[in-house]
Amino acid sequence: MTQVLRIDHHYEDLQKTDDVRAFYTERQRCEAIVEAICDAAIKKKVQVISYDVFDTALLRECKSEAQRFWDISERFITQCREEGNLVSFEAEDAVLARATAARAAYSISRSIAGNREGRFDDIARTTCDLLGHPELTDAYVANELAYELTALVTNPLLGMVADALPRTRLIFVSDMYLESAKITHLLMEKFGPKVVGRVYSSADGIGSKRTGGIFSYLEETLRVSGDKILHIGDSLHSDYKMPKASGWNSFYLPLPDSEKKRRRDCYDAVKDRFAQTGVTLEKYLHFNL
């Protein structure tokens, strides 16, 4: 029976912080978690450490997904106009088109191991079609990746673990509409080659963490049994319970409750902004961290 690896006081420390980015930049706090991870990896004779990507390896701003989509849309419109593309849509139109395109992409995707995942290329293409500018699809994709590069910051914990366990293989596993090649680009740009390992994304059609199908796929691909893999992430369900249920070791690095509340408040502010124009945002986009 696989033992779940707990953070104990580190978990409590994370839950109390008001700024998760600042938390990880405080070396003393980070060192305590690194030590706990390394102790667990050595005890279990771990051969592979697997990281969740967003809000674990790469830390997001304290914004809701809805606000990120709004900011990305404004950035895209500004870029289009600066490059001489006379677009007439506004940020609100682009956000609603994006939400509609995502829903369509997820609905028509093939179910693999109980999971349906939209792909960003499809989402971008449909978004631009809905906005009446299919020719801007490549620019839309590039704009979002550029936004992510400016908004995301690296988690120093990863480099510290890599230094402490230099012979342990490193992979990244993400439940995300971004395909693995795009996530790899973000990780390489932010971390460089020292930390980055192979990326596996549910958008590649290999199953997901939230339904558990990706774990057996990875064991077969890596030729390593789950009891020799340690997965680290911020989702209680996808990064903690599901790896455990699949025979992996799990290490939980949660977002603090205060961070989740601020993101919920951020979503509510965007929802109110849409309501002023008579649009019910929940019909298009639910709250998501």
Backbone bond lengths (Angstrom), bond angles and torsions (degrees), N, CA, C in turn:
res aa  C-N    CA-C-N  psi(-1)  N-CA   C-N-CA  omega(-1)  CA-C   N-CA-C  phi
1 M - - - 1.468 - - 1.523 109.42 -
2 T 1.318 116.41 129.69 1.461 120.80 -177.52 1.526 110.71 -73.72
3 Q 1.308 116.37 131.09 1.459 121.29 176.68 1.517 109.38 -86.50
4 V 1.334 116.27 134.17 1.451 119.98 176.93 1.518 108.85 -82.07
5 L 1.303 116.66 132.58 1.451 121.72 -177.88 1.529 109.64 -90.02
6 R 1.310 116.07 119.72 1.462 120.91 -173.18 1.526 110.76 -99.33
7 I 1.310 116.09 156.60 1.455 121.39 177.80 1.521 111.12 -93.77
8 D 1.333 118.05 -24.17 1.454 123.74 179.51 1.525 111.30 55.86
9 H 1.354 117.77 -117.66 1.469 118.80 -174.85 1.526 111.94 -66.76
10 H 1.324 117.63 -24.69 1.463 119.91 176.60 1.529 109.99 -66.02
11 Y 1.325 115.32 -37.99 1.466 120.42 176.22 1.526 109.91 -60.54
12 E 1.326 116.55 -46.18 1.460 121.05 -179.94 1.526 110.86 -63.57
13 D 1.315 116.39 -39.15 1.462 121.07 179.41 1.527 110.98 -63.10
14 L 1.334 115.65 -43.42 1.462 120.31 177.15 1.525 111.65 -62.26
15 Q 1.322 116.26 -42.61 1.452 120.33 -177.65 1.530 112.33 -64.38
16 K 1.312 117.03 -26.93 1.463 120.60 -176.33 1.530 112.89 -84.82
17 T 1.323 117.42 -19.87 1.462 118.87 -174.10 1.522 112.06 -71.12
18 D 1.327 116.53 147.86 1.465 121.74 177.29 1.522 112.22 -96.14
19 D 1.325 117.13 -9.46 1.459 120.82 -176.69 1.525 108.29 -144.69
20 V 1.320 115.91 100.57 1.466 119.57 -173.93 1.526 111.83 -67.20
21 R 1.331 117.10 -30.86 1.475 118.88 177.51 1.525 110.50 -66.28
22 A 1.325 115.83 -45.02 1.459 119.84 178.67 1.524 111.14 -64.14
23 F 1.318 115.77 -35.88 1.471 120.17 179.49 1.521 110.75 -56.26
24 Y 1.321 117.10 -47.84 1.457 120.22 -175.39 1.527 113.21 -74.68
25 T 1.321 117.37 -16.26 1.462 119.20 176.94 1.528 112.08 -85.93
26 E 1.336 117.28 -10.09 1.456 121.01 175.76 1.531 108.00 -83.70
27 R 1.303 115.97 104.23 1.467 120.64 -168.99 1.524 113.29 -57.70
28 Q 1.325 117.49 -37.53 1.457 119.57 -177.99 1.522 111.24 -62.52
29 R 1.340 116.07 -43.05 1.456 119.58 177.21 1.529 110.93 -65.60
30 C 1.315 115.43 -42.95 1.460 120.58 -178.70 1.528 110.70 -64.30
31 E 1.317 117.07 -40.35 1.457 120.70 -178.89 1.524 111.64 -62.37
32 A 1.332 116.49 -35.71 1.462 119.70 179.40 1.527 111.01 -64.12
33 I 1.343 117.10 -39.68 1.460 120.69 178.85 1.526 110.33 -72.47
34 V 1.325 117.01 -40.26 1.469 120.58 177.59 1.517 110.20 -58.60
35 E 1.318 116.85 -43.64 1.465 120.98 179.25 1.528 110.98 -61.04
36 A 1.352 116.04 -41.92 1.464 119.73 179.71 1.536 110.91 -65.56
37 I 1.337 116.66 -40.74 1.464 120.46 178.14 1.526 110.63 -63.86
38 C 1.320 116.38 -45.74 1.458 120.33 -178.56 1.527 111.50 -65.30
39 D 1.327 116.91 -40.31 1.466 120.17 177.72 1.528 110.32 -60.55
40 A 1.321 115.65 -43.87 1.464 120.16 179.60 1.522 111.05 -64.73
41 A 1.340 116.37 -43.14 1.466 120.43 -178.78 1.526 111.36 -64.32
42 I 1.320 116.34 -41.46 1.475 120.14 -179.70 1.525 110.16 -69.00
43 K 1.330 116.77 -43.25 1.468 120.55 -179.48 1.519 111.56 -60.15
44 K 1.318 116.42 -40.29 1.462 121.14 -177.51 1.535 112.80 -90.00
45 K 1.337 117.05 1.07 1.467 122.07 -178.53 1.534 110.10 54.65
46 V 1.318 114.09 47.96 1.459 121.63 -176.73 1.527 110.62 -68.85
47 Q 1.316 115.50 134.51 1.465 121.22 177.94 1.525 112.28 -101.83
48 V 1.335 116.71 -23.75 1.459 121.70 -177.42 1.527 109.18 -135.46
49 I 1.318 115.96 131.98 1.464 121.19 170.46 1.518 107.71 -107.38
50 S 1.307 115.68 127.87 1.461 123.24 -177.82 1.518 109.02 -113.10
51 Y 1.334 116.60 127.38 1.461 121.24 179.33 1.523 111.35 -111.42
52 D 1.320 115.98 137.23 1.455 120.23 161.30 1.529 107.02 -64.05
53 V 1.328 117.03 156.95 1.469 119.46 -175.49 1.523 112.22 -94.69
54 F 1.332 116.85 -67.94 1.462 119.84 -170.55 1.529 111.75 -84.18
55 D 1.325 114.83 125.62 1.463 125.90 -174.44 1.523 112.54 77.45
56 T 1.345 116.46 9.27 1.467 120.49 170.88 1.523 108.91 -127.52
57 A 1.335 117.41 -71.59 1.466 120.23 177.80 1.528 110.87 -74.51
58 L 1.323 115.47 -44.60 1.462 121.61 177.07 1.532 107.98 -113.72
59 L 1.320 116.19 122.50 1.459 121.34 -173.85 1.527 110.26 -92.82
60 R 1.321 115.31 128.55 1.456 120.83 -179.47 1.522 111.45 -83.72
61 E 1.336 114.53 161.62 1.448 120.59 170.47 1.524 109.20 -67.02
62 C 1.316 116.16 161.87 1.461 120.11 178.94 1.531 109.18 -81.27
63 K 1.341 114.57 70.75 1.459 122.29 179.97 1.514 108.83 -135.66
64 S 1.327 115.97 153.90 1.459 119.64 172.30 1.522 109.56 -76.69
65 E 1.320 115.10 162.96 1.460 120.14 175.27 1.526 110.59 -58.55
66 A 1.334 116.75 -38.68 1.468 121.06 -179.64 1.524 111.09 -60.69
67 Q 1.344 117.08 -42.48 1.459 119.88 178.94 1.518 111.01 -67.84
68 R 1.334 117.54 -37.56 1.466 119.71 176.96 1.523 110.23 -61.42
69 F 1.327 116.69 -42.83 1.460 119.81 179.27 1.523 110.91 -63.90
70 W 1.332 117.34 -36.32 1.466 120.92 177.23 1.527 110.15 -64.53
71 D 1.330 116.21 -47.45 1.468 120.69 -179.58 1.530 111.15 -63.10
72 I 1.317 116.43 -41.02 1.465 120.74 178.20 1.527 110.00 -63.11
73 S 1.325 116.74 -39.98 1.465 120.97 -179.80 1.524 111.08 -65.55
74 E 1.323 117.60 -44.08 1.470 120.39 177.98 1.521 110.71 -62.61
75 R 1.316 115.82 -40.67 1.467 119.94 179.23 1.524 111.00 -63.92
76 F 1.326 115.99 -40.04 1.463 121.50 179.91 1.524 111.00 -65.18
77 I 1.320 116.89 -43.87 1.467 121.37 179.90 1.524 110.45 -63.04
78 T 1.318 116.27 -44.80 1.464 120.30 178.97 1.517 110.80 -60.82
79 Q 1.324 116.22 -44.07 1.465 120.61 179.67 1.527 110.74 -62.45
80 C 1.330 116.59 -43.96 1.470 120.01 -179.52 1.521 111.13 -59.59
81 R 1.313 116.72 -46.57 1.460 121.04 -176.97 1.520 111.60 -68.87
82 E 1.334 116.91 -35.75 1.467 119.96 177.64 1.521 111.14 -66.21
83 E 1.338 116.01 -29.40 1.460 120.27 -179.71 1.523 112.75 -92.33
84 G 1.337 116.37 8.53 1.457 120.59 174.67 1.508 115.54 86.80
85 N 1.354 117.85 9.18 1.464 121.17 175.99 1.531 108.43 -87.66
86 L 1.298 116.50 109.60 1.455 121.22 -173.78 1.529 110.74 -82.34
87 V 1.325 115.58 79.09 1.461 120.13 179.83 1.519 109.14 -86.10
88 S 1.320 115.47 145.37 1.465 120.15 -178.10 1.523 113.17 -105.79
89 F 1.332 117.54 -9.22 1.465 119.39 -179.17 1.529 110.75 -78.29
90 E 1.342 114.96 156.76 1.453 121.35 178.83 1.532 109.92 -110.10
91 A 1.334 115.79 176.74 1.463 120.18 -176.65 1.523 111.64 -58.44
92 E 1.314 117.25 -40.65 1.463 120.46 179.48 1.528 111.07 -58.95
93 D 1.330 116.74 -43.25 1.469 120.89 178.59 1.526 110.95 -61.48
94 A 1.325 115.73 -43.30 1.464 119.89 -177.48 1.525 111.79 -67.31
95 V 1.334 116.94 -37.68 1.470 120.11 178.49 1.524 110.39 -64.85
96 L 1.329 116.94 -45.56 1.461 120.54 -179.58 1.528 111.30 -66.57
97 A 1.331 116.60 -37.82 1.465 120.05 176.63 1.527 110.16 -64.10
98 R 1.324 116.05 -41.96 1.476 121.25 178.90 1.530 110.20 -61.87
99 A 1.320 117.40 -45.67 1.462 120.65 -179.23 1.523 111.16 -64.52
100 T 1.315 116.98 -40.49 1.470 121.31 178.63 1.519 110.76 -66.33
101 A 1.315 116.52 -41.62 1.463 121.06 179.59 1.523 111.34 -65.02
102 A 1.343 116.69 -39.69 1.459 120.55 179.39 1.522 110.74 -64.53
103 R 1.322 116.28 -43.46 1.462 119.72 178.91 1.534 110.54 -60.42
104 A 1.316 116.07 -42.13 1.464 120.16 178.99 1.524 111.26 -65.23
105 A 1.334 116.78 -42.86 1.466 121.21 -178.42 1.523 111.31 -62.55
106 Y 1.323 116.57 -40.56 1.457 119.86 179.21 1.527 111.15 -70.87
107 S 1.332 116.57 -36.20 1.464 120.59 -176.92 1.521 112.53 -67.40
108 I 1.331 115.93 -37.19 1.469 118.86 -174.80 1.521 112.91 -94.24
109 S 1.323 117.35 -5.59 1.464 119.15 -179.50 1.516 110.58 -69.81
110 R 1.310 115.26 152.80 1.460 121.06 -178.87 1.520 110.32 -76.12
111 S 1.318 117.21 135.66 1.458 121.91 178.28 1.520 109.93 -75.35
112 I 1.325 116.41 124.33 1.460 122.39 178.79 1.520 107.94 -127.04
113 A 1.311 116.17 120.15 1.469 121.96 -179.14 1.520 110.82 52.16
114 G 1.334 115.81 41.33 1.459 120.56 177.31 1.513 114.92 78.37
115 N 1.314 117.72 12.50 1.462 120.62 -175.63 1.523 111.57 -127.55
116 R 1.323 115.45 136.77 1.467 121.99 171.27 1.523 108.00 -114.58
117 E 1.305 116.57 130.54 1.462 120.60 -178.71 1.517 110.35 -135.36
118 G 1.332 116.20 126.41 1.450 119.95 174.23 1.520 110.54 -72.60
119 R 1.312 116.67 159.13 1.463 121.99 178.04 1.520 108.43 -114.97
120 F 1.335 115.57 140.13 1.451 119.08 -174.15 1.522 112.41 -62.80
121 D 1.305 117.96 -36.83 1.466 119.52 178.66 1.529 110.71 -58.37
122 D 1.335 116.30 -41.50 1.466 120.32 178.52 1.525 111.17 -68.88
123 I 1.332 115.99 -40.98 1.463 120.27 178.88 1.522 110.40 -62.02
124 A 1.321 117.28 -44.97 1.465 121.21 -179.36 1.522 111.26 -63.88
125 R 1.326 116.09 -42.72 1.464 120.20 -179.17 1.531 111.20 -62.43
126 T 1.324 116.21 -45.98 1.461 119.92 -179.28 1.521 111.23 -68.69
127 T 1.315 117.08 -37.55 1.470 120.51 177.50 1.522 110.74 -58.29
128 C 1.307 116.13 -48.79 1.460 120.05 -178.77 1.521 111.62 -67.85
129 D 1.331 117.23 -33.99 1.470 120.38 174.47 1.528 110.14 -61.26
130 L 1.333 116.57 -45.90 1.469 120.85 -178.68 1.526 111.46 -65.05
131 L 1.316 116.18 -30.70 1.465 120.56 179.77 1.531 111.93 -83.70
132 G 1.335 116.15 -4.45 1.465 120.35 178.25 1.510 114.59 83.49
133 H 1.335 116.58 17.12 1.469 120.18 -178.94 1.524 110.91 -136.55
134 P 1.318 118.42 67.06 1.473 120.09 -179.85 1.518 112.99 -60.64
135 E 1.333 116.29 -24.00 1.471 119.74 -178.75 1.533 112.38 -69.89
136 L 1.333 117.03 -11.30 1.467 120.78 -177.34 1.531 112.75 -96.12
137 T 1.318 117.99 9.15 1.463 120.95 -175.00 1.526 112.37 -58.60
138 D 1.320 117.05 -47.56 1.470 119.76 -179.39 1.528 110.89 -62.20
139 A 1.326 116.03 -39.49 1.464 120.27 178.80 1.530 110.68 -65.54
140 Y 1.334 116.12 -36.58 1.465 120.83 179.14 1.529 110.47 -63.55
141 V 1.323 115.90 -45.14 1.465 120.50 178.65 1.520 110.55 -61.82
142 A 1.325 116.35 -48.10 1.466 120.57 -178.82 1.524 111.32 -62.26
143 N 1.326 116.89 -38.00 1.452 121.35 179.94 1.524 111.51 -62.34
144 E 1.325 116.42 -44.92 1.466 119.02 -178.26 1.523 111.48 -66.54
145 L 1.319 117.36 -41.59 1.460 119.87 178.54 1.526 110.83 -64.07
146 A 1.326 116.22 -38.48 1.465 119.79 178.17 1.521 110.69 -65.52
147 Y 1.332 116.06 -39.68 1.470 119.73 176.83 1.526 110.27 -60.78
148 E 1.331 116.61 -47.07 1.459 120.11 -178.84 1.531 111.13 -59.65
149 L 1.321 116.74 -38.78 1.458 119.55 -179.88 1.526 112.35 -64.00
150 T 1.328 116.70 -32.65 1.464 119.07 179.10 1.526 111.52 -81.51
151 A 1.342 117.75 -28.19 1.463 121.05 -172.83 1.526 113.70 -91.02
152 L 1.322 117.46 -32.05 1.460 121.13 -176.53 1.528 111.48 -82.20
153 V 1.329 116.08 147.09 1.464 120.77 172.57 1.530 108.15 -125.68
154 T 1.311 115.91 151.60 1.459 120.44 -179.00 1.526 110.90 -77.15
155 N 1.302 114.66 149.17 1.460 120.70 174.52 1.534 107.77 -90.33
156 P 1.339 118.01 114.80 1.467 120.36 -177.43 1.521 113.47 -59.62
157 L 1.312 116.67 -20.64 1.464 121.20 -179.15 1.520 112.15 -55.46
158 L 1.339 117.00 -36.80 1.464 120.01 -175.18 1.520 112.26 -64.91
159 G 1.315 116.19 -43.55 1.456 119.58 178.71 1.513 112.12 -64.85
160 M 1.328 116.26 -36.19 1.463 120.88 179.41 1.527 111.08 -67.85
161 V 1.329 116.50 -40.92 1.470 119.83 177.06 1.527 110.14 -66.16
162 A 1.333 116.87 -41.34 1.464 120.76 179.74 1.528 110.99 -62.09
163 D 1.331 117.50 -38.00 1.464 120.76 177.97 1.529 111.09 -67.98
164 A 1.331 115.64 -37.90 1.466 120.13 -177.26 1.527 112.22 -76.03
165 L 1.338 117.09 -29.95 1.468 122.04 -178.12 1.529 109.27 -127.18
166 P 1.320 117.70 65.76 1.483 120.80 -171.59 1.527 114.11 -65.35
167 R 1.324 118.74 -20.41 1.463 120.71 -177.36 1.529 112.51 -97.60
168 T 1.296 116.59 0.98 1.462 119.99 -179.77 1.525 109.61 -88.15
169 R 1.343 116.32 128.21 1.467 120.84 179.85 1.521 109.96 -64.19
170 L 1.314 114.91 150.73 1.460 121.70 -177.30 1.517 109.55 -127.35
171 I 1.341 116.14 131.15 1.459 120.67 174.01 1.530 108.43 -135.22
172 F 1.327 115.13 165.85 1.465 121.63 176.19 1.520 108.25 -125.42
173 V 1.327 116.67 135.86 1.458 121.86 -177.98 1.525 108.49 -130.40
174 S 1.332 116.33 122.93 1.463 120.61 -173.72 1.519 112.21 -131.30
175 D 1.325 116.10 134.94 1.456 122.02 165.96 1.519 106.29 -92.22
176 M 1.330 116.11 102.62 1.457 118.38 -167.89 1.521 109.87 -162.85
177 Y 1.336 116.25 150.09 1.462 120.04 175.36 1.519 111.87 -74.23
178 L 1.326 118.20 -15.14 1.464 120.63 176.50 1.525 110.05 -75.45
179 E 1.315 116.58 129.26 1.446 121.65 178.37 1.533 110.06 -69.39
180 S 1.328 116.48 159.07 1.458 120.62 -174.16 1.528 112.91 -58.66
181 A 1.317 117.46 -35.85 1.471 119.72 -179.44 1.525 111.23 -62.57
182 K 1.317 116.80 -38.15 1.467 120.42 -179.94 1.521 110.95 -72.32
183 I 1.328 116.67 -38.78 1.463 119.57 177.29 1.527 109.96 -66.13
184 T 1.333 116.40 -40.21 1.463 120.28 176.90 1.522 110.82 -58.61
185 H 1.338 116.58 -42.03 1.465 121.01 177.67 1.526 110.86 -58.33
186 L 1.334 117.09 -45.73 1.459 120.79 179.98 1.528 111.14 -63.17
187 L 1.322 116.75 -44.96 1.462 120.63 -178.91 1.528 111.62 -65.10
188 M 1.319 116.73 -41.58 1.462 120.16 179.60 1.517 111.36 -64.29
189 E 1.324 115.96 -41.91 1.462 120.33 179.85 1.521 111.88 -66.16
190 K 1.338 116.96 -34.90 1.466 120.24 -176.12 1.528 112.68 -88.40
191 F 1.344 117.87 -40.59 1.459 121.29 -175.71 1.524 113.67 -99.68
192 G 1.335 116.84 -32.89 1.449 119.93 -169.39 1.521 110.24 83.43
193 P 1.327 118.43 177.98 1.469 121.98 -172.16 1.523 114.92 -72.39
194 K 1.323 118.73 -15.46 1.460 120.40 -174.20 1.520 111.83 -63.81
195 V 1.312 116.63 -40.59 1.458 121.42 -173.96 1.513 112.28 -97.95
196 V 1.309 118.53 -32.13 1.463 121.12 -167.50 1.520 112.25 -71.41
197 G 1.343 114.43 132.40 1.454 122.47 172.92 1.517 109.32 -118.74
198 R 1.305 116.96 -168.74 1.462 122.68 -178.48 1.533 109.85 -64.59
199 V 1.329 115.58 140.97 1.464 121.70 -179.95 1.526 109.73 -108.74
200 Y 1.327 115.99 137.25 1.456 122.85 175.86 1.525 107.92 -126.62
201 S 1.322 115.87 124.41 1.465 120.92 -176.77 1.515 110.62 -123.35
202 S 1.326 115.85 142.70 1.463 120.23 176.37 1.523 110.91 -61.47
203 A 1.334 117.37 -23.55 1.465 120.85 178.38 1.524 112.16 -66.75
204 D 1.326 116.85 -14.70 1.469 120.61 178.95 1.522 112.30 -85.79
205 G 1.338 116.77 1.74 1.457 119.80 176.61 1.515 113.98 76.66
206 I 1.331 117.24 39.43 1.471 121.16 -179.07 1.524 111.05 -119.88
207 G 1.325 116.96 20.96 1.452 120.27 -176.19 1.516 111.13 91.30
208 S 1.327 116.23 -177.88 1.469 119.83 -176.89 1.515 110.97 -139.25
209 K 1.324 114.81 166.04 1.458 119.96 174.42 1.526 110.34 -72.09
210 R 1.310 117.30 -39.62 1.471 119.60 -172.49 1.530 112.83 -67.65
211 T 1.332 117.69 -24.46 1.466 119.44 174.13 1.530 111.72 -104.40
212 G 1.325 117.50 -10.83 1.456 122.30 174.38 1.512 116.09 92.56
213 G 1.321 118.13 -10.61 1.464 120.40 -174.51 1.512 114.46 -64.54
214 I 1.319 117.32 -27.09 1.461 120.00 -175.06 1.528 112.15 -71.33
215 F 1.320 117.28 -24.01 1.464 119.64 -174.13 1.529 112.43 -69.48
216 S 1.313 117.29 -43.04 1.468 119.07 177.34 1.520 110.51 -67.29
217 Y 1.335 116.10 -35.39 1.468 119.71 176.85 1.534 110.16 -60.60
218 L 1.324 116.62 -43.46 1.458 120.10 -177.50 1.524 111.83 -69.90
219 E 1.316 117.32 -37.93 1.465 119.07 177.02 1.529 110.51 -58.76
220 E 1.321 115.63 -43.45 1.462 120.00 -179.97 1.522 111.16 -67.92
221 T 1.328 116.14 -41.83 1.465 120.66 -178.27 1.522 111.52 -67.90
222 L 1.328 116.13 -43.53 1.457 120.97 -177.29 1.527 112.55 -81.93
223 R 1.338 115.80 -16.95 1.463 122.23 -175.71 1.527 110.70 58.27
224 V 1.335 113.64 43.33 1.459 122.01 178.40 1.525 107.60 -134.70
225 S 1.311 118.00 134.10 1.461 120.52 178.53 1.522 110.31 -74.29
226 G 1.329 116.54 152.94 1.456 121.66 -174.35 1.514 114.56 -59.94
227 D 1.341 117.63 -29.20 1.463 119.57 -179.25 1.521 112.10 -71.74
228 K 1.328 116.91 -7.92 1.469 121.48 176.56 1.530 111.52 -107.79
229 I 1.338 115.72 13.62 1.468 120.88 177.86 1.522 108.55 -120.57
230 L 1.304 116.53 137.71 1.464 123.15 176.68 1.518 108.88 -116.72
231 H 1.327 117.05 118.12 1.462 121.02 178.90 1.521 109.78 -102.84
232 I 1.333 115.52 136.72 1.463 122.38 -176.70 1.521 109.02 -125.51
233 G 1.330 117.22 128.59 1.460 119.20 179.83 1.513 113.36 -169.54
234 D 1.340 115.14 176.89 1.467 120.98 -171.87 1.522 114.42 -99.99
235 S 1.331 118.71 -9.13 1.460 120.96 -178.45 1.525 110.44 -93.05
236 L 1.333 116.23 123.73 1.460 120.33 -179.95 1.524 111.02 -59.94
237 H 1.331 116.87 -40.43 1.455 120.24 -178.34 1.526 112.06 -79.45
238 S 1.335 116.08 -58.61 1.469 120.35 -170.66 1.517 113.85 -75.19
239 D 1.332 117.04 -32.42 1.463 120.48 -174.60 1.526 113.45 -103.79
240 Y 1.323 117.21 -8.05 1.456 119.85 -176.20 1.529 111.76 -123.48
241 K 1.335 116.17 -59.83 1.464 119.39 -175.73 1.531 112.71 -72.22
242 M 1.339 116.81 -43.73 1.465 118.86 -176.47 1.527 113.21 -69.31
243 P 1.338 120.23 -42.05 1.460 118.06 174.22 1.533 111.69 -59.97
244 K 1.331 116.36 -41.65 1.460 120.25 178.67 1.531 110.66 -59.06
245 A 1.337 115.51 -46.55 1.465 119.78 -179.50 1.520 111.68 -63.23
246 S 1.339 117.00 -23.34 1.465 121.57 -179.67 1.522 112.61 -93.08
247 G 1.326 117.30 6.13 1.455 120.57 177.25 1.511 114.99 89.68
248 W 1.341 116.86 9.59 1.456 121.19 177.37 1.527 109.87 -90.22
249 N 1.333 115.86 167.81 1.455 121.92 167.91 1.526 108.55 -89.97
250 S 1.326 116.71 147.04 1.461 120.75 -175.52 1.512 110.91 -129.22
251 F 1.316 115.71 144.09 1.466 122.03 175.60 1.525 107.13 -135.49
252 Y 1.307 116.68 120.22 1.462 122.75 -170.67 1.519 111.08 -98.00
253 L 1.338 116.33 121.40 1.465 122.68 175.50 1.536 108.38 -119.43
254 P 1.314 117.98 81.33 1.467 121.10 -170.96 1.519 113.66 -73.99
255 L 1.323 114.66 153.64 1.456 119.21 165.44 1.521 108.15 -72.05
256 P 1.323 118.71 138.84 1.467 120.03 178.78 1.526 111.41 -65.62
257 D 1.319 115.80 153.28 1.462 120.46 -179.27 1.521 112.12 -59.60
258 S 1.330 116.51 -34.98 1.465 119.84 -179.65 1.523 111.09 -64.51
259 E 1.336 116.63 -35.97 1.469 121.23 178.02 1.527 110.30 -67.08
260 K 1.333 115.97 -43.98 1.463 119.83 178.45 1.521 111.00 -61.60
261 K 1.325 116.83 -40.14 1.470 119.95 179.40 1.513 111.49 -64.70
262 R 1.332 117.57 -42.81 1.458 119.86 179.63 1.525 111.22 -63.98
263 R 1.324 116.40 -36.14 1.464 118.67 177.37 1.523 110.97 -69.27
264 R 1.333 116.87 -37.36 1.463 120.06 175.11 1.524 110.35 -63.32
265 D 1.339 117.59 -43.30 1.464 121.12 177.56 1.527 110.86 -62.01
266 C 1.323 116.08 -36.72 1.463 121.46 178.13 1.519 110.32 -63.70
267 Y 1.335 116.01 -44.55 1.467 119.90 177.08 1.527 110.70 -60.27
268 D 1.321 116.76 -44.09 1.470 120.33 -179.62 1.526 111.31 -60.96
269 A 1.338 116.73 -35.87 1.464 120.09 178.49 1.526 110.86 -66.22
270 V 1.337 116.78 -41.24 1.464 119.95 176.90 1.528 110.19 -66.45
271 K 1.312 116.57 -40.46 1.466 121.51 177.73 1.526 110.66 -59.15
272 D 1.341 117.04 -42.63 1.470 120.79 178.55 1.525 111.03 -65.43
273 R 1.334 116.38 -35.90 1.461 120.29 178.54 1.526 110.91 -62.22
274 F 1.328 116.12 -42.08 1.462 120.47 177.44 1.527 111.14 -68.82
275 A 1.316 116.60 -37.73 1.470 120.70 -178.23 1.525 111.55 -60.70
276 Q 1.316 116.57 -30.91 1.464 120.40 179.66 1.520 112.02 -65.38
277 T 1.319 117.30 -20.29 1.471 121.12 177.16 1.526 111.46 -104.86
278 G 1.330 115.55 10.57 1.461 119.86 176.56 1.506 115.27 84.17
279 V 1.323 117.76 13.82 1.464 122.03 -179.01 1.527 109.89 -104.76
280 T 1.317 116.42 129.70 1.466 121.67 175.94 1.522 108.61 -92.55
281 L 1.321 116.10 102.88 1.460 121.20 -172.54 1.525 112.24 -60.55
282 E 1.350 117.21 -35.08 1.468 119.74 -177.43 1.526 113.03 -59.32
283 K 1.321 116.95 -22.45 1.467 119.40 178.02 1.524 111.53 -70.19
284 Y 1.324 115.17 -20.24 1.455 120.08 -176.37 1.535 112.63 -111.56
285 L 1.340 115.30 -38.54 1.463 119.43 -170.85 1.528 109.68 -147.24
286 H 1.331 115.54 114.57 1.465 120.10 177.54 1.525 110.01 -83.11
287 F 1.318 114.97 166.07 1.461 119.49 177.99 1.517 110.83 -62.29
288 N 1.318 115.56 132.32 1.457 122.02 176.83 1.520 107.48 -146.53
289 L 1.340 115.80 138.88 1.457 119.26 179.16 1.506 111.95 -61.63
